[in-house]
């Protein structure tokens, strides 16, 4: 096999995984989906009885180290908090247990006091459902997030309190 | 300063972190606390309404890779599932949100079909509260865990269903 056949075959093989899964579009404010969010460590969990969801709150390394050291008011520059939100389901083997159903959305808060001064120094992003459709029609969607988080202004706009992990 | 003074000082400095925190005793069946469990990745979360607790279920690398690939019946040898169990608390800034309170216990299931054939091929361990006191008076405590997990025999004794993370 000559070189001019081997090189294209090699390029095809290398690029196949990228083609197999369509890239996720960024949020309307330009924030991209953090590529490795599935590998982030746990900061807390929660259940919301007002919209019947279970959540896990994770963070990138900067956020997790800050959470464990108690440096969360303010959180450090570069910290990103992530959240996966699931509908409620029942464990068929243990009826009183509430477990994750389908994904409602995944969402993130990224600390950058230069870029996101207008929304409390946090850049917001959210992707909907299993297909990860970007949330929001335009960059203005972040005002909706910020509006709700204003209640937590005294905690640097973050509701999450890092859960103890002894 | 002569060498005979420098060496002991160096050894003291290196060993100080070990002295600062008392080592956690192993479970009565000899299973040690996984040193890095706080860094494990998320497999699922749950809430139990029968004992009012919130939980995060994590795993070592073998367990997380198996969960993501759907290889969970049986789980592979070497997989370890971890769980942190918290009392329920309310978010003072968002009353309908249930968030982690104090730690009830942390617990683990370790897959080893040679060592733990008598308890469904899983080795159980649990440490109580913030002080991580080993649970159980003797190695027989695992029969209590196994007894309850027998309900999940058709799922390789594991209640947890890995939660979708798109």
Interface residues (C-beta under 8 A of the other chain):
Chain A: X38 X39 X40 X41 X42 X44 X45 X46 X47 X48 X49 X50 X54 X55 X56 X58 X68 X84 X86 X91 X93 X94 X96 X97 X98 X99 X100 X102 X103 X106 X127 X129 X130 X131 X132 X151 X152 X155 X159 X160 X161 X163 X164 X165 X166
Chain B: X38 X39 X40 X41 X42 X44 X45 X46 X47 X48 X49 X50 X54 X55 X56 X58 X68 X84 X86 X91 X93 X94 X96 X97 X98 X99 X100 X102 X103 X106 X127 X129 X130 X131 X132 X151 X152 X155 X159 X160 X161 X163 X164 X165 X166
